[in-house]
Amino acid sequence: MESPTKKVLIDSSYGNISKVNSKDEVILVGVYPFEGISYVDNIELILKPENSEHITVNIKYSGYNMQLFLGDFTGDNKSEIMVRGGFGGSGGFEIGVIYKYEDGKLIEIFNQDIFYKNNNCSATFKDDYKVSVNCGKKKYTIDISSKEKEYLEYLYLPNSKLKNAVDAYVDAPNGIFPTKQIYNNYYELLIQQRVVGISNADTLGIIQTYSNLIDSNIKNIYKGLLLTDYNYRKRQRYNKFITEKDVNNYDFKNLKGNYLNRNSIYSARDFKVNKDSMNLIVNNIFEEKNTLYLNGYLLNLTENTINDINNFKIELKDATGRVFAKKIFKRIDINGGLEAFEGKKILLTFFGEEYNLYNINTGNLTWDYNCEII
């Protein structure tokens, strides 16, 4: 692993940045402070024009999977430099910053914060199973009456009037895509923002804005709402882990839980255990204030008492098998030990540098773990 303070190459490319027919080198460098994670800090953009001095710009953002894209966004037949990446929590946010070469300098002409500030949208739950989305002159209504019964009962009374003061909202951009139409010589931007319901995993729709940067000015060409086919049963659960039944012919005790968390990205409906071993049963996984929590149980299905659990190494994986969180816990507090066939509740915490929820597929989360048992 490189030094956590040494700047290394992230990405590089060549393009006609300074002149129409030039071949200029563009380099992105930064610091990887954490081993095995694509998070980059202290990022610098370096332009090496063919026949002039190097230009260096400090990027004010840090994020994951940082990369370069070169293309003409302003219509002057020269390429601009786009720095892309991701950051944020369970919904995931996009970094998209575009620089133009002008008079020996790199001038920022677009970033996601400016767009978000100038394209303010809001969303509100309404009576009769409706969500109102307001984007200034553009207004939309989402019908959520086909959601599952448990979802609607959480929000509404039997007469379809709202009972819970839960606010929907519109996120900052989670997708900024350079696009080129076949009859254009320049790139435009397709920008996506999620309409979010009762949790970060509850995407009700996507606001799409198509914009161009001709003459370095941001102009929205159109804006629309894309409705999503969201399978709530697979991605969000409430109060489903209350059980005192036999598991693989064993009785276990002290396994009770009743949880509802707005920021939940996974909640269990059922579980499997292995005989003659210690089992981790995950109740739910949720995010609060830049911390990821795993709320679950340790179940001892051996015939021996477990006194201590040390060096507990765990990896959480999304539906594609990508590791999105990992950590080694030096010691797990089991408060006096685990007797044979006994279970105890635990809460594992992952801090900002120990997890990355950007663009994870939450359809079917899995986990691997091992530890030293005494």
N, C-alpha and C positions, 0 to 999 in steps of 0.2 A: 504494500500500500504506500502511496505517496505521502509525504509529510502533510499533516492537516493544515499547515500554513503556507505550503508551496503552491504557486500557481502553475497549472498544467494546461495543456491543450484540450479544449472541449470539442471544437469543430473548426473547420476551415473550408474556404471555397474561393473561386476566382470569378470575376465578373467585370463588366464595363461600368464601373462606379463613377470614376472621375470624368471620363470622356465617352463618346458614343462608341469608339472603336478601341478603347483601352482594355488591357487585361490586368486588373488590379487584384491583389490578394487580400482576402478578408479572413481574420483570425479571431476566434473567441477563446479566451482563457479564463480560468477561475480556480477556486480552491474547493476540493472535495473534503469537507471536514469530518465525514463519517464513513467508515469502511463499509463497503458493500451496498451503499445507497447512492442513487444518482443525484442527490441534492448538491447544488453548487452555490457557493457564496463568493463574494468579492470578485464579481465578474467584470472583465474588461473586453471591449470591442476594439480591435486594432485593424486599421485600414492601411495597406501598403500600396499607394499609387505607383504606377510605372516610373514616373519621372519627377516625383516630389517627396517631401518628408512624410514619415509615418504620422498617422493621426490616431490617438488613443482616447476612448470615451469610457468612463466608468458607468456601468449599468447599475441603476438604482434598485434593481430587483434581484432576488435570489429565488431559486426554484429547482425543479426536477426536470431531467431530460432536456436540458437547454440545447438549442441548435440554431443554425443559420438558414435563412432562405433569401436568395437574391432574385430580384425581378423588378421590372419597371411598373411602378404603381402610379406615377404622376403623368405619364404620357409624353415624356421628353426623350424617349428612346435610350435612356440610360437606366441602369439598375439601381434600385434602392436596396438597403440592407434591412432585413427583418430578423429580429432576435425573438425566438419562440421558446416556450417552456410551460411548465405547470407548477401550481402551488396550491395550498389551501387544504380544506378538510374533505369531508365525505362527498360533497358534491363535486369538488375539483374545480379550480379556476385556471384560466389560461393567461399566460404572459404573452403579449404581442406588442413589440416596440419596433417602429420603422424609422430609419435614419436616411436622410438624403445628403449627398455631397454637394456643397455649395460654397464657393469662394474659399476653398482650402479648409473647410470645416465640415463636420458631420452634424447636421441639424435634425433634431427629433421632430417628426411631423405627425406621429400617431403613437398612442399607447392605450392600453385597455382602460386605464383609470379615467382618462379624458373622455373616452367613449361612454363609459358608465355614467359619469357625471352629467353629460349632455344628452343622454338618452334614458332618463329616469322613468322606470315603470313600477307599478305597484299591483298587488293582487290581494283580494279580500274574499273570504268565505261569505256567502249570502244564504238567505233562506231558500227553501225549495231545492236544495242540493245543487247549488250553483256557485261558481267562482268567477268573480268579476276581475278582469285584467285591464288596467288603464295605462296606456303609453301616450299620454298627451292627446293628440287628435285621434289616435288609433285606440279603439276600445273593443274588447273581446269578452265573450262569456263561455265558460267551460261547464258542461253538464257532467256532474259526478254521480248522478243517480244510479249508474250501473256498478258503482263500487260495491265491495262486499258488505254484508250486513253489519259486521263488527266495526268496520270503518265508519259507516254512516251513523251507527248508534253512538259512537264516541263523540261525534260532532252535533248530532241533531236529536231533537225530541220526536216522538211519534207523529206529531203534526207537521214535520219537516221544518220546524223552526230551530235556529241555532241554539245550542245549549252551552257549548264550551267556547271560551274566548281564545281560540287558537288562530293566529294570523297566518295567512298564506303570504308569500313574498316572491319577488323576482330577484334572482341572484345576479352577481356580476358575471361577465362573459366566461363561459366554460368551454368555448370553442371559437377560435379566430382562424379562418381558413382562407389562404390565398387562392383565388379562382380566376380562370381566364376563359372568356367566351371565344368561340372559334373565329369570330369576325373582329375581335379586338387585338391590339398589339400590346396591351397593358393588363395588369392584374387588378382585380377588385377583391374586396373582403366579404366573406360570409361570416357573420358574427352571431353566435347562439347564446341565449340566456335561458336558464331553466325557470319555469314557474313551479314553485315548491309548495307542497301542502303541509301535512302535519309533521313531517320529519324530513331530514336532508335526503333520505332515500326515496321520498314520495314525490316523484316528478309528474306533475299534472299536464305539462305541455312545454313546448320550446318556442321562445320568441326568436325569430330569425330576421336579421337586418342585413340587407345587401347594400354595401357602401363602396364608393370609390374615392380616390385621393388625387384626382386630376388637378394639376397646378398646386399640389400640396395642401389642398383644402378638403376636409372631410365632408362628403355629401351622401346622405342616405337616399338610395334609389327606391327601395321599397322595404316595408316591414310587414311581417305576417306571423300568425300563430300556427304552430304545428302541434297537433294533438298526438299524444303517445299512447301506445297500447301497454299500459302498465299493469303487470300482474301482481296485485297487492299480496295475495296469499303467499307467494314465493319469497317476498322481500321484506315483509314487515309483520310482526306478530305481537299480540297483546296477551298478557296474563295466561300464557299457555303452558307454563312450566310449574304446575302445582301437582305433585305426585307423591304417593306413599304406597306404591305397588311393588310387586316382585319384579326383579330384573334378573334375567337368566337364572331363575329359581332361587335367588337370594333376596332376603328382606334387607332393606337398608333404611336407616333412620336419619332424621334431621335434614331431609332434602325437601325444603319448602321454599318457594319463591313466588312473588307476585309483583311484576315489574312493568312499568310503562315509562319509556324514555323517548322524548321527542327526537333525539338525535341518534336513535338506534339504527345500525346498518345490518344487524343480524339478530334474529330471535329464534330460539329453538321451538320446534313443535314436537319432536321426538328425538331419541338418541339411541346409540348402541354402546355396549360396554364389552370389555374382555374379561373373562374369568381369570382368577388367580393372578391378578395384577392390580395396580393402582390406576384408576381411570380419571381423566379430566372430562367433566361434562360441562359444556358451554351453554349457559342460559341465554345471554345476549351480549352483544358487542356494541358499544356506543361511544360517541365522542362528545366531550364537553371541554370548552375553553382550551383548545389545542392539546388535549390529552385524550388518548384512546383507552377505554376501559374494557376489560374482559370480565364479565360477571358470571361466575359459575361455581362448580363444586369439585372437590376431590373425593373420590369414592374408593375406599379400600376393599377390594374383593379378594384379598388374601386371607389366610387363617392366622396371620401374625399382626401384631400392633406395629404401626409405623410411628417412630418417635420424632424423626426429623426428615425434612426434604431439602436438599441442598443442590446448588448449581442446576436449577430448573431452566432448561433451554427450550424455548418455544418459537415456532414460526407459524404465522397465520397466512393462508393462501386464498386467493380469490378463485372464481369458477374456472379461470384459465390456467390455474396452477402458479400464478405469479405471487411471490412472497411480498406482502404489503406491510407486514409488521414482524419484527423479531427482537428477542431480548433474552438475556441470561439473568435470572433472578438468583442471587447468591443463596438466599434462604427463603423458604415459604413458611409463613407463620400459620401453624395448624393448631395452636393453642392447646397444648397438652398432649398432642399426638392424635393418631387415627386408629381406633380399635378395629379389629376384624369386622368387615361388612358395615363399617360406619362411613358416613359422608359428612363433610363440612364445607361451608360456603367460603369462597375466596374471591378477592377482587384484585386482578392484575392490572397494572398501569403501564402504558407506553407513552413516553413523552415525544415532543415534536420531531426530534431527529431519529426516533426509533420506529416510526411508521410513516407510510405514504399512501393516502387514500385516493390519489389522483387517478381518475379513470379506471377504478377497480370494477370488476364484474361481481356484483353481490348475489348472483343467482344461487350459488352453492358454495359457501365458505368451508374450508377444511383447515386442520391444524396438525402439526407434528410436534412432539415434545419428548424429551428424555430428561432424566434427573438421577441424582444419587439419593437412595433411600436408606435410612438408618433405623 
